[in-house]
Amino acid sequence: MQDYNIRRTLCVALLLCVLVLGIGSGSTASGNALIVAQGGDVTTLDPQLQGNMVTMNVVINIFDTLVTRDADMELAPGLATSWRVVNSTTWEFSLRRGVEFHNGEPFNADSVKFSIDRLLDPKTNSPIVELKTVSRVDIVDDYTVRIITSVPDPLLPAKMVLFGGCIVPKGYITKNGNATFAKQPIGTGPYKFVKWIRDDRVVLKANPSYWKGKPAYDNLEFRSIPNSNDRVAALLTGEADIVANVPVDMVPRVETDRNCNVLSVPGLRVFYVGLDTRTGPTADKRVRQAMNMAVDVPAIIKNILGGHALQIATPVGQGMFGFDPSIKPYTHDPERAKKLLAEAGYPNGFSMDFAHPSGIYMKDYEVAMAIVGQMAKVGIKLNPVTYEWGVFLDKYRMDQLPASLLMGNFAWTMDADNSVNFLFRTGQMYSRYSNKRVDELIDLESTTLDAAKRKAAFSEMVGILHGDAPWIFLYQANELYGVRAGIAWEPLMSQVMWMHGAHPSRDGK
């Protein structure tokens, strides 16, 4: 503890020196290197053995995916130049010519088949489940593949954007083995692997032959700095150029530094209080609607989140396919909430436990306590129960959490199916809700390739969910990044920290 206090004192002293003297102003942390700080270390450098965004942010700079997204978050060509529907269970992908892996191995149809076969092979033991509908991959010619699914899968191209779409080198892995590949990865991406120092950093160097052009920075480092205050200190001192997950209460401090900027972009994670519709007071729709009216979401966004969020009306946030802007959020109306509670047989309210995880989401404790206070004003006593994240998730999976819980859902495919299929379909692991029509609509949207029919199904579905209120609909949180002045980089709504487009800029734009 004494050593920790000494280190903390030295860190604060250094920070004060930087703020007073302006050390490192307007420059990158290390010459023509770009240093990015995240809240954790990678778990592996094998893109098919990981399933978290911290790791993905590193490997996406080493590997390319079949499909990507443009600045407007629309699907765009990656290693596949185009794709089309052949029939209800067959997608055809045309592949980019002239691309090589970092070791000179050619990218072709054989690479794609090997990558998907490897991902689906039970021996790989991949945590990535998005391609579970894929039955096989057929090679048409050297630069054309057909992916055959067991059922119609309208999301297949979107699933090729991140976790399921990374293409790995067949020859290198076959020769060197999986263990070597996980430590010395070879991809086709903008950066080549140099070294990984566990719990510290991953060092990469620019790929001069990258098919989209050589990156502006010769070197790229991803550093692991779990403590958010330490990450911000690294930004302010110039030890890091870009940091992820700036705490809301530190945004003003970063914004007042002339050498730093804060980029706040709408994210894909929606937050909610999940309610058990099967038993107890929350089995009554009027109670659930009353709970929505009891929570002052705009006040939470303003006073706790610093305005860095959007109120939601349904499980589907803005920017996702299936979002319906015609459905408006519940308004804060305590008096109407009390009347609904009385109609449901709870004129004096009721008491129930309220679970929330610790330290995993932005201001989760403060948000939980605000909800507790606002519910008390309409007679509902929520008894907060805090769980460490791993315990919380295990209990959620085993249906052992209380009838109300605070949670977030990240719809990385940018499609409403990510927000409804496993959360509201009857009998799914995380679902505590059942509605026959919603089940029918989920079946429809998840098996038809007709975009218009899918959109209509989502609109009807989210309308039902809004009225049934199986959640207290809270907000869609922004992603907050700190960036040194002199660095131009546009963060994506998807949270993916793809750094190929980052470049020096005198005005930081």
N, C-alpha and C positions, 0 to 999 in steps of 0.2 A: 504493500500500500504506500510505503514511504517513497519507493522508486517511482510509482505511478504519479504521486503528487509532484515530485521533482520534474518528471517529464512534462506534466501538464503545465507547471509554472514556466518551464523553458519555452514550451509551445506558445503560451500566451505572450511571453516577452518577445519572442520572435515576431508574432503577429503584430504587436504594438509597434515594433521597429519598422515593419513593412508599411503599416498604415501611416506612420509619421514621415518616413523617408521616401516612400513611394517606390521601394525596391521592386524590380520586375515589371514596372508599368508598361503596358502596351506590347509585351513580348511573349512568345510562347515559352513553355517551361524549360525546354532544352533544345535550342537551335531549331533545326528543321525536323523536330519530333513533335508529335501531338500526344499529349498525355491525358487520358480519360480515367476518371475515378468512379467506381461503382461501389455498391454496398456489400459486395461479397466477391469471392473467388469463383473461378470456373470449377465445375465438378469433374469435367473430362474435356478433352479436345476432340473426341470422336463425336461428330454432330448427331449420330444416330443413337447415342447412348445417353442423351441428356434431354431435359424437358423443362428448363427454366430460362427466363429471359436474361439473367446475368450471364449465363454461359452462352446463350444464343447471340448476345451482343458481341461476343468475341469471335465465335466461329463463323458468323455471317460475314465477317471481314476476311476470312480465309477461304470460305466455300461460297459458291454461287448456288442459287436455287433455280428450278425450272421456270418458275413464274415469280415476278416481283410486283411491287406497287410503285406508281409514280408519285409525284409531289401532291397530287390530288387524291391519293390513296385508291386510285383505280388500278385494277389488274393490268400488268404491263409485261412485255417480253423479258425473259431472263435468259437462261440457257435454252429455253424453248422460244422460238420466234413467233409461233402461233399455235393455236389449238382449236379443235372443232369436235362437235358431236357426230359420231358415225352412226350410232344407234343408242337406245336407251341405257345400255350398259357398256358402251365403248367410247372412250375419248382418244383422239389422235393428236399427238404433239409433233410438230416439225421442229427440228433441233438446229441450233446455231453451228455454222461451220467454222473451221479454222481456230477453235479454242483448244488450248492445251492446259493440262495440269502443271503445277509448279515444277515437276520433275521432267517435263517434256512429253509425258504420256498424253495421247490425243483424247479429247472428249468426243464421244459419239453415242450411238444408240446402245451399244454394249455397256457403256458406263451407266446409262439410265436404268437399264434392266438389272444390272448387277446391284446398283444402289437400292432400288426398291425391293428386289428379292432379298437382299441382306437385311433391310429394315424389317421385313415381314417374317424372316426366318426365326422360329422360336429359339434357336441357339444363340441368336444375337441378344435376346432378352431386352429388347428396346422398350423404354417407357412411352414411346410415341405411338399413340393409338389412332391417329387421325386417318390412317390408310387402311383401317380394318375392313373396309368394303372392297379393297382391291383383291381380285382373284389371281391375276397374272399380268405379265407384261410381254407383249409380242413385238418382235423387231420386224418392221416392214422393210427398211433398208438402213444404211449406215446412219442416216440422219432423220429417221422417222420411227416413232414407236406408237403402239396402241396399248392403252391401259384398260383392262377389262375389269369391271366391278361385278360383284355378286348381286347387287341391286342398283337401281339408278342412283347416282350420287351427284347432285347438282353442285356440290361444293368442291369437287375434286381439283379444279384449277386453283381455287383459293387455298386449299390444303397444301399446294405445292409452293407456297410463298415462303414458309419458314420451316418448321420442324420436319415435315414430311418431304420437303422438296430439295434438301441438300444432296448434291451429287458427289460421290466419293470415287477414288481411282481404283479400278479393278486390279490392274497389274501390280500396283504398289502394295495393296493390301494382300493380294494372293501371295506375293513373294515374301513380304516382311511380317505378315500376321497382324491381328487386331491389336495386340498389346503395344506393338511398336507404333502403329498408326495413331493410337490414342495419345501417345507422347510426342510423336513427330508427325503431325498431320500434313497432308498434301492436298490442296484444293485447286480451284481455278480462279479464286477470288482476287481482290485488289491488293491483298497483303499476304506475304509469306511468313510462315512461322520461324521464329528465331529461338526463343527459350521461354520456359514457364518456371517461375519461382513460386512454389505453392504459398498461398496466403499472402502473396506480395504483388506479383505482376506477371502479365503475359506480354512478351516483347515481339513485335512484328516488324517486317521491313517491306517497303513498297515492291509490288510486282511490276517491273518495267514493261512487261509484255501484256499487261491486262487488256482484255478486248474492248473495254470502255475507255481506255487511256490510263496512263500512269497516274497514281494519286499525287496530290500536291505535296504531301508530307512524305519524306523518305522513311521515317520511322513512326510507328504507332505503338503506344503502350496502354494497356488496360491495368490499372492498379486497383487492388482490393483495399478499401477503407471502410470498414463496417460502421463506424461511428459517424453519424451525419454531421456533428459539429466539427469533427476532424476533417471530413471531406470539404466542408465550407472553408475551414482554415487553410487547407491545401490550395483551394482556389484563390483565396485572398492573398496568400503569400507568393503565388506564382508557381507553386510546386505541381499544380495540375491546371490544365487548360480548360477542360470541360468536366463538370461533375453532375451526376444524376441524383435525383431525389433530394433537391434542396428543401429543407423543412420550411413550412409556411411561415413560422415566426422568425426565420432568418432571412426571408426574402428582402425586407426593407434594408437590412444590413448590407446585403450584397448589392442592392440597387444603388446605395449611396456611395459605393466605391467607384471611383472614376475609371478603374481598370477592369471592371466586371459588369456583366449584364445577366439578367434573369430571363430565360425564355419559358413562357407558360403556354402550353399547347393542350387542347382538349385531348383527353385520353380515352381508352376503350374500356376502362374498368368502371362498372356501375356499382354503387353501394346501396345496401338495403338492410332492413330488418326482416328476416325470414320468420314467418308465423306458421305454427302447426295448425292446419285447418281440420285436422282429424278429430280432435278432442279438446275438452275444456272450453273456456270462454271464446278462444279464437276459432272455434269451429263455426261460430256465427258470423256471417258476412258483415252484419251491422257493426259488430265489435271491431272487426278488421278495418272497416271504413272509418270508424270513429278514431282508431289509433292513427290512421293516416292524417286525419284532420287535427289531431292533437299535437303533432310534431310540426314545429316551425322550421321547415327546411331552409327557406331563404335566410333566416337569422343564423342558422348553423353555417351556411355557406359564407355569409358576410363576416360573422364574428369569430368563427373558429378556423375557417379555411381561407380567410383573406380574400374571398371572392374568386378563388381558383377552382371553381366547379360549376356545373350546370344542374339545375333541378330536373329530375326525371319524372315522367308520368307512367311509364311502363318499364318492363325489364330491358327494353331495347333502346339503347342510347343513340344520340345523334351521330351520324357518320356511318352507321351500320345499315346493311341492307335489311329492310323490313321496318325501319323507323317510320312512325306515322305522326307527323307534326300536328294533325288535327286533334289528337288526344292531349288534353291539357292536364297538368299536375293537380293533385289535390291542393286545395287552399287551406291555410291555417285557420281553423274555425272551432275553438274550444267549446263554444256554446252548442253548436250543432253536434259536436262529438258527445257531449253529455246527454243530449236528447237521444241519440242513437243508442248509447249505452243503456239508458233507461228503457227504451223500447225492447232491447235485447234481454232485459231482466237484470241489469246491473246498475241500478240507480245510484248506488254507493261505490261503484267501481269494483275492482278486484285486485288481487295480488298474484304475481307470477315471477319466476326467475328469468333473467335476461343474460345470456352468454355473450361474451365478446373476447376476441383474441388480444394478446398483449404485444404491442410494439411492431406489428407487421404492416399496418396501413397508416396512411397519413392522418395524424391526430385521432386515432381510433378511440383512445381512452376519453379524450375530451368530448368527442362526438357522442360516445355512449352515455356519458354523464349528463350531457345536455338533453338527450332523449329521456333519460330517467326523470330529470327535473320537469320537463314539459308534460310528460305523462301524468305526473303527480297532480298537476293542475286540473286534470279532468277526473281524478279519482283512481287512476290506475297506478298501483305501486309495483314498479319493476325492481327486483332484487338483483343487482349486478353480480355476475359470476365471471371472474377473469381466468382465462386459460392460456397457457403457453401455446404458440401457434401449432406445433406438432400435435399436442394433446387435443386442442380444439378440432383440428382437421380429422383426427382419428375418431373422435366422438361423433362428429358430424357424419362421417361415413357409416358409423355403426348405429346411427339414429339414437344417440344417447344424450343429445343436447336438450335444453329446456325448450318450451314452446315459442320462445322469442330469442333471436340471435342476430348479432351484427356481422355482416359478411360483405365481401366484394366479389364480383365476377368479371373476369377478363375475357372478352370475346375477340380473340386474336385473329380469327378469320374474317372479322368485320361483317359477320352475317348473323341475323337474329337466331339462327338455329343453335349457335353457341350459347345463347341466353335462355332458351326455352326447353331444348330437348332433354337435357339431363336434370333440369331444375323443376319442371312442371309435368312431365309425362308421368302418368300413373305407374307407380312401382319402381321408378328409377331411384338410384342410390341417394341422391340429394333432394328428392321430391317429397314434400309433405302435403301434397295437394293432388286432387283428382277431379277431372272434368272430362266427360266423354267427348264433348265437342272439341275441346282443346287437344285431346289425344288424336282425334280424327284430322285436325288441321296440322298437327305436327307430322303425322304420317304423310299427309299430302305434300307439305313443303319440303320434306326430307327425301322424297322419292320422285318428284317431278323435275324435269329440266326446263320447264317453261317458266321464265322469270316473272311474267305477268301473273301467272297463277300462284306462284310462290308469294309474291308481294301481296296479292289479295288475301291469301291465307293468313299471312302475318298480320295484316290490318285487322281482320276479324278476330284473330287470336289475342292480340294485345288489347283490343277493346274489351274482350271478356275478362282478361286478367286484370285490367284496370278496375273494372267493376267488382270482381270477386276479391280483389285486394289480398292475395296470399302473401304479399310483402307490404311492408311500409316502404314506399318508393322514396329513396333519398336523393342521391345525386350522382353525376358522372364527373369524376375528379380529373383535373388537369394534371399533366406531367410537368414538373418544374426542373429546369436544368440551369446550372450556373456556367457561364462562358466568359473567358477572358476577352477583353477588348483586343481587336486585331485578328480575331478568328471568325470566319464566316462559316456557319453550319446551320442547316435547317433541320430541327428534330422532327420526327415523324409521329403521327398520331398513334401508330402501332407500338410505340416504345422501343422500336428497333434502332440501335445506335450504329447505323451504317455510316462509315466515315469516309468513303471514297470521295464524296463531294465536298468535304471540308477543305478550306483553303485560307491562306493569310489574306487579311484585308485591313487596310489602315483605319477605315471607319467602322470596322466590326460588322458590316452588313453583307 
